[in-house]
Amino acid sequence: MSLLSSPNSSASIASTASPSIEPTKSKRKEPWLIVGLGNPGNKFAATRHNVGFEMVDTIAEAEGISMSSVSFKALLEKVGAIVSYYKIPLKQVLVIFDDLDLPFAKLRLLPKGGHGGHNGMKSVINHFKGNVGFPRLKIGIGRPPGKMDPAAFVLRSFTKQEREELNFALQRGLEAVQILLLEGFDKSATFVNSAKKIEQIG
């Protein structure tokens, strides 16, 4: 497994190509590309808009891979080129990003769909020549309070309680990705989309 990232990019990318690596092996021995969307730079670190980055970091940590040791770097606009170069079918490109329309820390795994107003997803779809037939893992960040500008809201950091809930969601997301690669989309979607809230489990 190799991780792709860049301090000047708008995507953190994990590529899984070997079935011999636990826990993200694939029975079908076909490569997967995992893309986390967000904004680069310290200004945007640990904000709602960068939960896609955090999910990729969680995967990297679980695999024992240091993001600072990554040798292959990619910008968001290079995602299409990576897919083409490695001959990765779009059905095996998982894009992870924040979603304003989902309750905070709720996950949803879908097989395809539009951009939903997310600029990063607009760019990904554009680089896939308009093709929307790729899976995506949405991480809910909730709606802004009152009349707050959504653009400002997505750049807010988290409260202590929100951080705890998000960390739980990231672990669920990690499990979902492992199931996706090991057992397929349907089982992963069932795991994710039927998940209970943290307060119900605790």
C-alpha positions as CSV (number, residue, x, y, z in Angstrom):
1,M,0.0,0.0,0.0
2,S,1.2,3.4,-0.8
3,L,0.0,6.8,0.4
4,L,0.0,9.9,-1.8
5,S,-0.1,13.4,-0.4
6,S,1.3,16.9,-0.9
7,P,1.4,20.0,1.3
8,N,0.3,21.9,-1.8
9,S,-2.5,19.7,-2.8
10,S,-6.2,19.6,-2.3
11,A,-6.4,15.8,-2.0
12,S,-4.7,13.2,0.2
13,I,-4.7,10.0,-1.7
14,A,-4.2,6.4,-0.6
15,S,-3.6,3.8,-3.3
16,T,-4.0,0.1,-2.4
17,A,-2.7,-2.3,-5.0
18,S,-1.4,-5.4,-3.1
19,P,-3.7,-8.1,-1.7
20,S,-0.9,-9.2,0.6
21,I,-1.1,-6.2,3.0
22,E,-3.5,-6.4,5.9
23,P,-6.0,-5.1,6.6
24,T,-6.6,-3.4,3.2
25,K,-6.2,-6.3,0.8
26,S,-8.5,-7.0,-2.0
27,K,-9.7,-10.5,-2.9
28,R,-10.0,-9.5,-6.5
29,K,-6.4,-8.3,-6.6
30,E,-7.4,-5.1,-8.3
31,P,-6.1,-1.7,-7.3
32,W,-8.1,0.9,-5.4
33,L,-7.5,4.6,-5.2
34,I,-8.7,6.4,-2.0
35,V,-8.9,10.1,-2.3
36,G,-9.5,12.5,0.7
37,L,-10.6,16.0,-0.2
38,G,-9.7,19.1,1.7
39,N,-7.6,22.3,1.7
40,P,-3.8,22.4,2.1
41,G,-2.0,24.4,4.7
42,N,-2.0,24.9,8.4
43,K,-4.8,27.4,8.2
44,F,-7.2,24.7,7.2
45,A,-5.9,21.9,9.4
46,A,-8.4,20.3,11.8
47,T,-11.3,22.1,10.2
48,R,-14.6,20.7,9.1
49,H,-13.7,21.0,5.4
50,N,-10.7,18.8,5.9
51,V,-12.3,15.7,7.4
52,G,-11.5,13.9,4.1
53,F,-7.8,14.5,4.8
54,E,-8.3,13.2,8.4
55,M,-9.9,10.0,7.1
56,V,-6.9,9.3,4.9
57,D,-4.6,10.1,7.8
58,T,-6.5,7.6,9.9
59,I,-6.1,4.9,7.2
60,A,-2.3,5.7,7.0
61,E,-1.9,5.5,10.7
62,A,-3.7,2.1,10.8
63,E,-1.3,0.8,8.2
64,G,1.7,2.1,10.0
65,I,2.6,4.5,7.2
66,S,4.1,7.9,7.9
67,M,2.6,10.6,5.6
68,S,5.9,12.4,5.8
69,S,7.7,9.4,4.2
70,V,5.5,9.3,1.1
71,S,7.5,9.4,-2.0
72,F,4.7,9.9,-4.6
73,K,2.9,13.3,-4.5
74,A,-0.2,14.4,-6.3
75,L,-2.4,17.4,-6.8
76,L,-6.1,17.1,-7.1
77,E,-6.0,17.8,-10.8
78,K,-3.7,14.8,-11.2
79,V,-6.3,12.3,-9.8
80,G,-7.6,11.6,-13.3
81,A,-4.0,11.0,-14.6
82,I,-3.3,8.6,-11.7
83,V,-6.5,6.7,-12.5
84,S,-5.5,6.5,-16.2
85,Y,-1.9,5.6,-15.5
86,Y,-2.6,2.8,-13.1
87,K,-5.7,1.7,-15.1
88,I,-7.9,1.9,-12.0
89,P,-11.6,1.5,-12.8
90,L,-13.7,4.3,-11.5
91,K,-15.8,1.9,-9.5
92,Q,-12.7,1.4,-7.4
93,V,-11.9,5.0,-6.8
94,L,-13.2,6.0,-3.3
95,V,-13.5,9.8,-2.7
96,I,-13.9,10.9,0.9
97,F,-15.2,14.4,1.7
98,D,-17.2,16.6,4.0
99,D,-21.0,17.0,3.6
100,L,-23.0,19.9,5.0
101,D,-26.3,18.1,4.5
102,L,-25.4,15.2,6.8
103,P,-25.7,15.4,10.6
104,F,-22.3,15.9,12.3
105,A,-20.1,12.8,12.3
106,K,-22.6,10.7,10.4
107,L,-21.2,8.6,7.5
108,R,-22.8,7.7,4.3
109,L,-21.4,5.5,1.6
110,L,-22.8,5.8,-1.9
111,P,-21.9,4.0,-5.2
112,K,-22.3,7.2,-7.3
113,G,-23.8,10.6,-7.4
114,G,-23.3,14.3,-8.2
115,H,-21.1,16.9,-6.5
116,G,-23.8,18.2,-4.2
117,G,-22.3,21.7,-4.4
118,H,-18.9,20.5,-3.1
119,N,-16.2,22.3,-5.1
120,G,-13.7,19.5,-4.6
121,M,-16.1,17.0,-5.9
122,K,-16.9,19.3,-8.8
123,S,-13.2,19.2,-9.7
124,V,-12.9,15.4,-9.3
125,I,-15.9,14.8,-11.6
126,N,-14.5,17.3,-14.1
127,H,-11.2,15.4,-14.2
128,F,-13.2,12.2,-14.7
129,K,-14.7,13.9,-17.8
130,G,-18.1,14.2,-16.1
131,N,-18.3,10.5,-15.0
132,V,-20.0,10.3,-11.6
133,G,-19.9,6.5,-11.4
134,F,-17.4,6.2,-8.6
135,P,-18.1,5.5,-4.8
136,R,-17.9,8.2,-2.3
137,L,-17.8,8.2,1.5
138,K,-19.4,11.4,2.9
139,I,-18.6,12.6,6.4
140,G,-21.3,14.8,7.9
141,I,-20.2,18.2,9.3
142,G,-23.8,19.5,9.9
143,R,-25.4,22.8,8.9
144,P,-24.1,26.2,10.0
145,P,-26.0,27.8,12.9
146,G,-28.4,30.6,12.2
147,K,-27.5,32.7,9.2
148,M,-23.8,31.9,9.3
149,D,-22.1,31.7,5.9
150,P,-21.5,28.0,5.0
151,A,-18.1,29.0,3.6
152,A,-17.0,30.3,7.0
153,F,-18.6,27.4,8.8
154,V,-16.7,24.7,7.0
155,L,-13.4,26.4,8.2
156,R,-14.4,26.2,11.9
157,S,-12.6,23.9,14.2
158,F,-14.3,21.4,16.5
159,T,-15.5,21.6,20.1
160,K,-14.2,18.9,22.5
161,Q,-17.4,16.9,22.1
162,E,-17.4,17.2,18.3
163,R,-13.8,16.0,18.2
164,E,-14.8,12.9,20.2
165,E,-17.7,12.2,17.9
166,L,-15.5,12.8,14.8
167,N,-12.8,10.5,16.1
168,F,-15.4,7.8,16.6
169,A,-16.7,8.4,13.0
170,L,-13.2,8.2,11.6
171,Q,-12.7,4.8,13.2
172,R,-16.0,3.6,11.7
173,G,-14.8,5.0,8.4
174,L,-11.6,3.0,8.7
175,E,-13.6,-0.2,9.3
176,A,-15.8,0.7,6.3
177,V,-12.8,1.0,4.0
178,Q,-11.4,-2.3,5.2
179,I,-14.7,-4.0,4.6
180,L,-15.0,-2.3,1.2
181,L,-11.6,-3.6,0.1
182,L,-12.0,-7.1,1.6
183,E,-15.7,-7.9,1.1
184,G,-17.0,-5.4,-1.5
185,F,-19.2,-2.3,-1.7
186,D,-22.5,-3.8,-0.6
187,K,-21.3,-5.1,2.8
188,S,-19.4,-1.9,3.4
189,A,-22.5,0.2,2.6
190,T,-24.6,-1.8,4.9
191,F,-22.0,-1.4,7.7
192,V,-21.8,2.4,7.2
193,N,-25.4,3.4,6.4
194,S,-27.0,1.4,9.2
195,A,-24.5,2.6,11.8
196,K,-25.9,3.9,15.1
197,K,-25.0,7.2,16.6
198,I,-22.2,7.3,19.2
199,E,-24.6,8.1,22.0
200,Q,-26.7,5.0,21.1
201,I,-23.7,2.8,21.2
202,G,-22.2,4.2,24.3
